[in-house]
């Protein structure tokens, strides 16, 4: 696109200060008329032979450039317990090309190289396909970029570059999974997103439900120590995410609804962003022109669940913003949808799914106002999956995931010990 702009600008002299501007004025008008008359054969049919003398000047008119093939880039991953770090990696990868193709590693390859996945292939495909930066998805991709698969990427999928983060991706034998791509000069690197990993989230889940069973909330327990140093287990699983306004802007569409647009509103916790969230957001978006999502704050969720969300407010905000069906979010949305809120955001329809989490018994109906206005609709949740059901998979198989985490944590600790600054987004 930039080359096209430069090529167009290189011809601007023709219109601004070149040949065409020199034709202005009375003399210029006469010359122009003469050119037209000569080229059309006036003056006794002798115009045509003289016309070629003016063709070099007319040849300065910019010609339409031939459209080049879009640059296609490939990035793969397990995308298990998908989080904003995954989304940011794919966002960065998309910036390195025009079209982003994503390989989702097969269950068998994940088991062989990392341990049992939490989410099924179907769920992981739904999550990846639901990201706004993804153009195409390849299911059951291999964990290692072999020569055979690399040739498939280059020939079948027309991939120009293979992308990965600055953190090492090693095979069980200790070799680099992307060595071949680097060798042929078709590898590009992006910056790892700090403060989150699937390993970290598994650890948070295990610790949170361990504390929940003991009728305590580890987040609150840390707060109540009044400055006391938390133990190593708690400290290792507290969020290290450093939210910035720039990151939110990178994820945001940055667009307001057009005049007369039908604005649909849906709210929730959106904790451990999963395939059920993607599908309900897709359903909500189909009911209007602009989807506004309210994300409840940590304390409101704790008051109704009895424990805080696994992912804190800013982390959940990025996960929702990354979804292709979402146009805008309200960060820390009020629990009750008020008349003033409906007016402020020009909401046409308020929707809620049939699958919900948390105890709402005895409390005021948060949707009483939109119901009284006739703008509330309950929509069928396409999937029965919830954040708790995802967490339960890990808790029920905690020994397997603890073993997996110990293995992964060692490699992540090495990464952070040797970490150097990498420029990037």
C-alpha positions, -999 to 999 in steps of 0.1 A, spaced: 0 0 0 28 24 9 46 17 -24 14 25 -42 11 58 -24 47 66 -32 42 57 -69 11 80 -70 29 109 -53 58 106 -78 34 117 -105 19 146 -87 42 171 -106 20 165 -136 -10 180 -117 6 204 -93 37 220 -108 45 201 -140 33 200 -175 -4 206 -168 1 237 -147 22 252 -175 -8 251 -198 -28 275 -177 -33 311 -188 -46 324 -221 -16 310 -241 -20 277 -223 -57 275 -232 -48 281 -269 -22 254 -268 -46 230 -252 -72 237 -278 -46 232 -306 -36 198 -291 -72 187 -290 -79 199 -325 -48 183 -340 -54 150 -322 -90 149 -335 -82 156 -371 -95 193 -374 -74 214 -399 -80 194 -430 -74 159 -415 -37 166 -408 -41 164 -370 -33 128 -365 3 129 -377 11 157 -354 -5 141 -323 24 118 -315 46 148 -307 25 154 -277 22 117 -266 54 118 -244 37 144 -222 4 126 -221 23 95 -212 31 111 -178 -4 103 -166 -1 78 -138 -11 43 -148 -29 19 -125 -4 -2 -107 -7 -40 -109 -19 -54 -76 7 -74 -58 0 -107 -40 -7 -100 -3 20 -110 22 8 -141 41 23 -149 75 19 -180 96 19 -185 134 11 -216 153 3 -225 189 -16 -247 213 -39 -218 223 -50 -238 254 -67 -216 280 -65 -188 255 -57 -154 270 -48 -118 260 -11 -128 256 -21 -152 228 -43 -125 212 -15 -99 214 10 -123 198 -14 -128 168 -20 -91 167 17 -85 163 20 -113 137 -7 -97 116 13 -65 115 41 -83 98 19 -92 68 -14 -87 51 -31 -120 59 -26 -141 90 -29 -179 89 -29 -196 123 -20 -233 130 -37 -248 160 -16 -277 173 -33 -311 176 -42 -327 209 -18 -355 203 12 -331 197 3 -311 228 3 -343 250 36 -354 235 54 -321 240 37 -303 269 11 -324 287 -26 -328 285 -46 -298 270 -74 -283 290 -96 -274 260 -106 -296 231 -95 -289 195 -130 -277 187 -129 -252 215 -95 -239 206 -105 -235 170 -135 -215 180 -113 -192 202 -87 -187 175 -112 -181 147 -130 -156 169 -100 -132 170 -102 -101 149 -67 -105 135 -70 -140 122 -78 -146 85 -75 -184 82 -70 -214 105 -52 -247 100 -64 -274 125 -42 -301 138 -9 -284 130 23 -301 141 42 -288 171 75 -288 151 80 -270 118 94 -300 99 107 -297 63 76 -314 50 52 -291 68 73 -260 60 70 -269 23 33 -274 27 30 -239 42 51 -223 14 34 -242 -15 -1 -250 -4 -8 -220 18 15 -195 0 31 -185 34 59 -159 31 71 -159 68 67 -180 99 63 -161 131 71 -169 168 78 -150 200 112 -142 214 108 -169 240 124 -202 230 102 -231 218 121 -263 224 113 -299 214 116 -327 240 152 -333 227 161 -297 234 163 -285 197 146 -254 184 112 -261 168 117 -233 143 153 -241 133 144 -249 97 124 -217 91 153 -197 105 178 -215 83 159 -207 51 154 -170 61 116 -172 63 114 -166 101 103 -134 119 102 -128 156 77 -109 178 78 -97 214 63 -120 241 35 -104 261 46 -101 297 26 -111 327 6 -140 316 9 -176 303 -13 -207 303 10 -222 329 4 -192 351 -33 -194 347 -34 -231 356 -15 -222 387 -40 -195 396 -69 -219 391 -54 -246 413 -45 -221 440 -78 -203 439 -99 -235 442 -76 -248 469 -83 -216 489 -120 -218 480 -123 -253 494 -107 -239 526 -133 -212 525 -108 -184 518 -100 -162 489 -62 -161 482 -65 -126 467 -83 -113 498 -59 -132 521 -30 -114 506 -48 -80 509 -56 -87 546 -20 -93 555 -16 -55 557 17 -54 539 30 -87 550 50 -106 524 28 -133 507 42 -169 506 60 -181 475 30 -201 462 6 -171 464 32 -147 451 40 -168 420 3 -168 409 -6 -132 414 -11 -113 382 20 -96 369 2 -79 340 11 -42 336 -19 -26 319 -13 5 297 -37 27 278 -17 20 246 -24 -18 249 -61 -12 252 -60 11 222 -42 -15 202 -70 -40 209 -98 -15 204 -116 -9 172 -116 28 180 -149 34 163 -183 47 176 -216 34 163 -228 51 131 -259 74 133 -290 52 135 -270 21 143 -288 -6 164 -266 -9 195 -268 -43 213 -256 -46 249 -245 -77 268 -227 -79 301 -209 -105 322 -176 -115 339 -160 -131 309 -135 -148 331 -112 -175 316 -124 -163 281 -137 -195 264 -156 -208 234 -189 -202 251 -181 -165 253 -172 -163 216 -204 -180 205 -227 -159 228 -210 -127 215 -215 -139 180 -252 -144 186 -255 -110 203 -237 -92 174 -261 -107 149 -290 -89 165 -277 -54 157 -251 -32 140 -228 -25 170 -221 -47 200 -213 -31 233 -200 -54 261 -202 -46 298 -174 -62 319 -181 -64 356 -153 -55 381 -135 -80 403 -154 -70 435 -188 -73 420 -180 -108 408 -166 -118 441 -197 -106 459 -219 -130 438 -195 -159 434 -178 -159 468 -143 -157 452 -126 -133 428 -123 -140 391 -92 -159 379 -83 -131 355 -86 -95 368 -106 -67 351 -80 -54 327 -70 -89 316 -106 -98 309 -111 -65 291 -84 -73 266 -97 -108 260 -132 -94 251 -118 -66 230 -98 -91 209 -130 -109 199 -140 -100 163 -177 -96 172 -171 -69 198 -171 -32 189 -167 -16 223 -166 -24 260 -175 -7 293 -147 -15 317 -161 -21 352 -198 -19 340 -225 -14 366 -243 -46 377 -277 -30 370 -286 -16 336 -301 18 343 -322 41 321 -294 67 321 -269 41 308 -293 31 281 -297 67 270 -260 75 273 -249 46 250 -281 48 228 -288 11 235 -315 -5 214 -315 -40 229 -301 -56 260 -295 -93 258 -285 -121 282 -276 -157 277 -293 -187 292 -261 -200 308 -251 -179 337 -227 -181 367 -230 -168 402 -257 -166 428 -283 -140 421 -310 -152 445 -327 -125 465 -311 -96 447 -327 -69 425 -331 -79 389 -303 -61 370 -324 -61 338 -356 -47 354 -353 -14 335 -347 -27 300 -375 -53 306 -399 -25 315 -389 -6 283 -395 -37 262 -359 -38 250 -346 -70 268 -341 -104 252 -329 -137 265 -309 -155 239 -300 -192 239 -264 -198 249 -249 -218 220 -226 -237 244 -230 -249 280 -194 -243 289 -187 -219 317 -156 -205 334 -162 -227 364 -165 -258 342 -132 -250 325 -115 -245 359 -131 -278 372 -114 -298 344 -80 -286 358 -90 -291 395 -103 -327 388 -70 -336 371 -48 -314 393 -20 -340 396 -15 -341 358 -16 -303 355 7 -298 385 32 -321 368 28 -302 335 32 -269 353 64 -278 370 79 -287 336 67 -255 320 75 -233 349 112 -243 347 115 -232 311 96 -200 318 119 -192 348 149 -196 325 133 -173 300 128 -145 325 163 -150 340 179 -145 306 154 -121 293 166 -91 273 147 -61 259 131 -68 225 117 -40 205 82 -45 194 45 -39 201 
